[in-house]
Amino acid sequence: MAIYHLNVKNISRSEGRSIVAAAAYRAGEVLPNEAEERLSDFGGRRDVVASEIRLPAGAPEWMGNRASLWNALEAAEKRKDARLAKEVEFALPLELPRSAWLAVARIMADAYTAQGFVVDIAIHDDGARRNPHVHLLMTTRLVGPDGFGLKIRSADGKQFVTEARKLWERIANAALGEAGLAVTIDSRSYAKRRLEHTPGRHRGPNPEERRANRIHAQREREQMAPREPDEDLPVPDPDGSPIHPQELAAAEDRMLDDLHRPALAEVGHNQGSLEAAQAVVDRQNAREMSEDDAAAYRLAPENHLDWLEDKTQPEDVPTLERWENHLDWLDTGPQEPSEGREEPRTPEPDRERR
């Protein structure tokens, strides 16, 4: 026999309860709490499997919005000790497949919408199927096109609890039978069934157990998280896009070739031959330029090549003319005889000028 559990409770203002906060907690959402002028923030809960609102016939569409529904109900209740809502909370049999959870919760909720209740469904499970259960948060006033009306007095008294227990027994056993399971639940106590068993006690939440479960779940998530060494991570380009490994390998090869390339021979002012100088110039002109260097050259600002501009000052002309023949040995044309040509005289420096 499967485990049976059903509990009926009131959400009362006299106990300091807020119906908006209660709805936000059960649905795992962030709802604006107009009465308290703050947010009831319970977003991010991982144990909320499903949540939805079931409306009775004739209810306005805006009641399908969780924030609008419960804020309007909070405003409709004027008494400081008002009963804001009724809650029916029941355990789902562990034998019942997960695919049937929402279906049985809807059947249970529709039994109350037929009586005029608005029902807010929330299904909770810790992920390990240790305690799957359903919360049915219900309004206690009749609803119409203009909003909330009189109290539904059928929710008062012991009969409401007894009927809720029998109703869930019938719905759960029908779902277990449809799933092909031979197990059933029984809403009667051990005494009424004349069984000599000690009834179990609902021990409620255990803070230490919950803390241990959270630590265990966090460790499992950390172990499941992918761990890639830094050297295996893709290298981004300036735009943030990953560089293809083949392009990265080609760039590394070019860098190594540049590092191992022999240095170009330097040409002295008055030494070396014409053939050696011409070979140096040919090697320099034939040097390959990478695509990155070519792109940088094309995108370079105009002043990047200012050294090519002629910035000769008038006072520098005599000096340049005096030294312009320092590469005459590279000239391949016929040489004029030096006889009869007057060598330019270099003016003596003015030693007296300090």
C-alpha positions as CSV (number, residue, x, y, z in Angstrom):
1,M,0.0,0.0,0.0
2,A,1.3,3.5,-0.9
3,I,1.7,6.2,1.6
4,Y,-1.3,8.5,2.2
5,H,-0.9,12.1,3.3
6,L,-3.3,15.1,3.1
7,N,-3.4,18.2,5.1
8,V,-5.8,21.1,5.1
9,K,-4.8,24.5,6.6
10,N,-5.9,28.1,6.6
11,I,-3.8,31.1,5.5
12,S,-4.9,33.7,8.1
13,R,-3.9,37.4,8.5
14,S,-4.2,37.0,12.3
15,E,-1.0,34.8,12.2
16,G,0.8,37.5,10.3
17,R,0.6,35.7,7.0
18,S,0.5,37.3,3.6
19,I,-1.4,35.5,0.8
20,V,0.8,37.2,-1.8
21,A,4.0,35.9,-0.1
22,A,2.4,32.4,0.3
23,A,1.5,32.2,-3.4
24,A,5.0,33.5,-4.5
25,Y,6.7,30.9,-2.3
26,R,4.6,28.0,-3.6
27,A,5.0,29.0,-7.2
28,G,8.6,29.9,-6.9
29,E,8.1,33.4,-8.4
30,V,8.7,37.1,-7.7
31,L,5.3,38.8,-7.0
32,P,4.7,42.5,-6.2
33,N,3.2,42.7,-2.8
34,E,1.0,45.8,-2.9
35,A,-0.1,45.7,0.7
36,E,3.4,45.5,2.1
37,E,4.9,47.7,-0.7
38,R,7.7,45.3,-1.5
39,L,8.5,42.3,-3.6
40,S,7.7,38.8,-2.4
41,D,10.8,37.2,-3.9
42,F,11.0,33.4,-4.1
43,G,12.3,33.2,-7.6
44,G,14.8,30.6,-8.6
45,R,13.4,27.7,-6.6
46,R,14.4,24.4,-8.3
47,D,11.9,22.2,-6.5
48,V,8.8,23.7,-8.3
49,V,7.9,21.2,-11.0
50,A,4.8,23.0,-12.3
51,S,2.4,25.7,-11.3
52,E,-0.9,27.1,-12.8
53,I,-4.2,28.7,-11.9
54,R,-7.5,27.0,-12.5
55,L,-10.6,29.3,-12.7
56,P,-14.3,28.5,-12.1
57,A,-16.9,29.3,-14.7
58,G,-17.7,33.0,-14.9
59,A,-14.4,34.2,-13.4
60,P,-12.7,37.2,-15.1
61,E,-9.6,36.5,-17.1
62,W,-7.4,38.8,-15.0
63,M,-7.7,36.2,-12.1
64,G,-5.5,33.9,-14.2
65,N,-2.6,36.3,-13.4
66,R,-1.1,35.2,-10.1
67,A,0.0,38.7,-9.0
68,S,-3.4,40.3,-9.9
69,L,-5.4,37.5,-8.2
70,W,-3.8,37.5,-4.8
71,N,-3.2,41.2,-4.5
72,A,-6.9,41.7,-5.3
73,L,-7.9,39.1,-2.7
74,E,-5.6,40.8,-0.1
75,A,-7.4,44.1,-0.7
76,A,-10.8,42.5,-0.6
77,E,-10.2,41.1,3.0
78,K,-10.7,44.1,5.4
79,R,-10.6,42.3,8.8
80,K,-7.3,42.2,10.6
81,D,-8.0,38.5,11.5
82,A,-9.4,37.6,8.0
83,R,-8.9,34.0,6.6
84,L,-7.3,34.9,3.3
85,A,-7.2,31.4,1.7
86,K,-7.6,27.7,2.2
87,E,-4.8,25.2,1.3
88,V,-5.1,21.5,0.6
89,E,-1.6,19.9,0.5
90,F,-1.2,16.2,-0.3
91,A,1.6,13.8,-1.1
92,L,1.9,12.1,-4.5
93,P,2.5,8.4,-4.2
94,L,6.0,7.4,-5.1
95,E,4.7,4.7,-7.3
96,L,2.8,7.2,-9.5
97,P,4.8,8.1,-12.6
98,R,6.0,11.6,-12.9
99,S,4.0,12.1,-16.2
100,A,0.8,11.7,-14.2
101,W,1.5,14.3,-11.5
102,L,0.0,17.4,-13.2
103,A,-3.0,15.4,-14.5
104,V,-4.1,14.3,-11.0
105,A,-3.4,17.7,-9.6
106,R,-5.7,19.3,-12.2
107,I,-8.5,16.7,-11.5
108,M,-8.2,17.5,-7.8
109,A,-8.3,21.2,-8.4
110,D,-11.2,21.1,-10.8
111,A,-13.3,19.4,-8.1
112,Y,-13.0,22.7,-6.2
113,T,-13.4,25.1,-9.1
114,A,-16.7,23.4,-9.7
115,Q,-17.7,24.7,-6.3
116,G,-16.7,28.3,-7.1
117,F,-13.1,28.3,-5.8
118,V,-10.1,29.7,-7.7
119,V,-7.3,27.2,-7.3
120,D,-3.6,28.0,-7.6
121,I,-1.7,24.7,-8.2
122,A,2.0,24.1,-7.3
123,I,3.8,20.8,-7.6
124,H,7.0,20.4,-5.6
125,D,9.7,17.7,-5.8
126,D,13.3,17.8,-4.5
127,G,14.6,16.0,-7.7
128,A,15.2,12.7,-5.9
129,R,11.5,11.7,-5.7
130,R,11.8,11.6,-1.9
131,N,8.7,13.8,-1.2
132,P,6.7,14.8,-4.3
133,H,3.6,16.8,-3.2
134,V,1.0,19.2,-4.4
135,H,-0.2,22.6,-3.0
136,L,-3.7,23.7,-3.8
137,L,-4.1,27.4,-2.7
138,M,-7.7,28.4,-2.9
139,T,-9.7,31.6,-2.5
140,T,-12.5,31.5,0.0
141,R,-14.9,34.0,-1.7
142,L,-17.3,33.6,-4.6
143,V,-16.0,35.2,-7.8
144,G,-17.9,37.1,-10.5
145,P,-17.2,39.5,-13.4
146,D,-16.7,42.3,-10.8
147,G,-14.3,40.4,-8.6
148,F,-14.8,38.8,-5.3
149,G,-18.1,38.4,-3.5
150,L,-19.3,36.6,-0.4
151,K,-17.5,33.9,1.6
152,I,-17.8,30.3,0.6
153,R,-18.9,28.7,3.9
154,S,-18.6,25.2,2.6
155,A,-14.9,25.5,3.3
156,D,-15.5,25.8,7.0
157,G,-15.8,22.9,9.4
158,K,-14.6,19.3,9.6
159,Q,-16.7,18.0,6.7
160,F,-14.5,19.9,4.2
161,V,-11.4,18.0,5.5
162,T,-13.1,14.7,5.4
163,E,-14.4,15.2,1.9
164,A,-11.0,16.3,0.7
165,R,-9.3,13.2,2.1
166,K,-11.9,10.9,0.4
167,L,-11.6,12.8,-2.9
168,W,-7.9,12.4,-3.1
169,E,-8.1,8.7,-2.3
170,R,-10.5,8.2,-5.2
171,I,-8.4,10.3,-7.7
172,A,-5.0,8.8,-6.7
173,N,-6.3,5.1,-6.8
174,A,-7.8,5.7,-10.2
175,A,-4.5,7.1,-11.5
176,L,-2.5,4.2,-10.0
177,G,-4.9,1.8,-11.7
178,E,-4.6,3.5,-15.1
179,A,-0.8,3.2,-14.7
180,G,-1.1,-0.6,-14.2
181,L,-0.1,-0.5,-10.6
182,A,-1.7,-2.8,-8.0
183,V,-1.0,-0.5,-5.1
184,T,-3.6,1.8,-3.5
185,I,-3.9,4.5,-0.8
186,D,-6.5,4.6,2.0
187,S,-7.6,7.8,3.7
188,R,-8.9,6.0,6.8
189,S,-6.8,5.8,9.9
190,Y,-5.3,2.6,11.3
191,A,-7.9,2.5,14.1
192,K,-10.8,2.6,11.7
193,R,-9.2,-0.1,9.6
194,R,-8.6,-2.1,12.8
195,L,-4.9,-2.3,12.2
196,E,-2.4,-2.6,15.0
197,H,0.1,-0.2,13.6
198,T,1.6,2.9,15.1
199,P,0.6,5.8,12.9
200,G,3.5,7.8,11.4
201,R,4.1,11.4,12.3
202,H,4.8,14.1,9.8
203,R,8.1,15.5,11.1
204,G,8.1,18.5,8.9
205,P,11.1,20.2,7.4
206,N,14.5,19.5,8.9
207,P,16.9,22.5,8.5
208,E,20.0,20.4,8.9
209,E,18.8,17.8,6.4
210,R,17.9,20.5,3.9
211,R,21.4,22.1,4.4
212,A,23.1,18.8,3.8
213,N,21.0,18.2,0.7
214,R,22.0,21.6,-0.7
215,I,25.7,20.9,-0.1
216,H,25.4,17.5,-1.7
217,A,23.6,19.0,-4.8
218,Q,26.2,21.7,-5.1
219,R,29.0,19.1,-5.1
220,E,27.2,17.1,-7.7
221,R,26.9,20.2,-10.0
222,E,30.5,21.0,-9.5
223,Q,31.6,17.5,-10.5
224,M,29.3,17.6,-13.6
225,A,30.6,21.0,-14.7
226,P,33.1,20.7,-17.6
227,R,36.7,21.4,-16.7
228,E,38.9,22.4,-19.6
229,P,42.6,23.3,-19.1
230,D,43.5,26.8,-20.1
231,E,45.7,25.6,-22.9
232,D,42.7,23.9,-24.6
233,L,40.6,27.1,-24.6
234,P,40.2,28.8,-28.0
235,V,42.3,31.9,-28.6
236,P,40.0,34.9,-29.5
237,D,40.8,37.4,-32.2
238,P,40.4,41.2,-31.5
239,D,36.7,40.9,-32.2
240,G,36.2,38.1,-29.6
241,S,35.7,35.3,-32.2
242,P,37.7,32.2,-31.7
243,I,40.7,31.7,-34.1
244,H,40.7,28.5,-36.1
245,P,43.4,26.1,-35.0
246,Q,44.8,25.9,-38.5
247,E,45.2,29.7,-38.7
248,L,46.8,29.8,-35.3
249,A,49.3,27.1,-36.3
250,A,50.1,29.0,-39.6
251,A,50.8,32.2,-37.6
252,E,53.1,30.3,-35.2
253,D,55.0,28.9,-38.2
254,R,55.5,32.3,-39.7
255,M,56.7,33.7,-36.3
256,L,59.3,30.9,-36.0
257,D,60.5,31.4,-39.6
258,D,61.0,35.1,-38.8
259,L,63.0,34.3,-35.7
260,H,65.3,31.8,-37.5
261,R,65.7,33.9,-40.7
262,P,69.4,35.1,-41.0
263,A,70.0,38.8,-40.6
264,L,70.6,40.8,-43.8
265,A,74.1,41.8,-44.5
266,E,74.8,45.4,-43.8
267,V,76.4,47.5,-46.5
268,G,79.2,49.8,-45.5
269,H,79.7,53.2,-47.0
270,N,82.9,52.4,-48.7
271,Q,83.2,48.5,-48.7
272,G,81.6,45.6,-50.6
273,S,81.0,45.0,-54.3
274,L,78.2,46.0,-56.6
275,E,77.1,42.3,-56.9
276,A,76.8,42.0,-53.1
277,A,74.9,45.2,-52.7
278,Q,72.5,44.3,-55.6
279,A,71.9,40.9,-53.9
280,V,71.0,42.5,-50.6
281,V,68.6,44.9,-52.4
282,D,67.0,41.9,-54.3
283,R,66.5,39.9,-51.1
284,Q,65.0,42.9,-49.4
285,N,62.5,43.5,-52.2
286,A,61.7,39.8,-52.5
287,R,60.9,39.4,-48.8
288,E,57.4,38.0,-48.3
289,M,54.8,39.9,-46.4
290,S,52.2,38.1,-44.3
291,E,48.5,38.9,-44.7
292,D,48.5,40.5,-41.2
293,D,51.4,42.8,-42.1
294,A,49.8,43.7,-45.4
295,A,46.5,44.5,-43.7
296,A,48.3,46.6,-41.1
297,Y,50.1,48.5,-43.9
298,R,46.8,49.2,-45.7
299,L,45.1,50.3,-42.5
300,A,48.0,52.4,-41.3
301,P,47.3,56.1,-40.9
302,E,48.8,58.5,-43.3
303,N,51.4,59.8,-40.9
304,H,52.7,56.2,-40.4
305,L,55.1,56.7,-43.3
306,D,56.1,60.3,-42.5
307,W,59.7,59.3,-42.7
308,L,59.3,59.0,-46.5
309,E,58.3,62.6,-46.8
310,D,60.9,65.2,-47.8
311,K,61.3,67.4,-44.8
312,T,64.6,68.9,-45.9
313,Q,65.4,72.3,-44.5
314,P,67.1,74.9,-46.6
315,E,70.1,75.1,-44.3
316,D,70.6,71.3,-44.7
317,V,71.0,71.5,-48.5
318,P,74.8,72.2,-48.6
319,T,75.5,69.3,-46.2
320,L,73.4,66.9,-48.2
321,E,75.0,67.9,-51.5
322,R,78.4,67.4,-49.9
323,W,77.5,63.8,-48.8
324,E,75.3,62.8,-51.7
325,N,78.2,60.9,-53.4
326,H,78.6,58.5,-50.4
327,L,76.8,55.8,-52.5
328,D,78.4,56.5,-55.8
329,W,80.0,53.1,-55.8
330,L,76.5,51.6,-56.4
331,D,76.1,53.6,-59.6
332,T,76.3,51.3,-62.6
333,G,76.6,54.1,-65.2
334,P,79.9,55.3,-66.8
335,Q,82.2,57.2,-64.4
336,E,83.5,60.6,-65.4
337,P,87.2,61.2,-65.0
338,S,88.0,63.0,-61.8
339,E,90.7,65.0,-63.5
340,G,89.8,68.5,-64.1
341,R,86.9,68.4,-61.7
342,E,87.2,70.7,-58.8
343,E,86.5,69.0,-55.6
344,P,84.1,71.0,-53.4
345,R,85.8,72.5,-50.5
346,T,84.4,71.9,-47.1
347,P,84.2,75.1,-45.2
348,E,86.3,75.1,-42.1
349,P,84.3,75.2,-38.9
350,D,84.2,78.5,-37.1
351,R,86.2,77.5,-34.0
352,E,85.7,80.9,-32.4
353,R,81.9,80.5,-32.4
354,R,80.8,78.9,-29.2
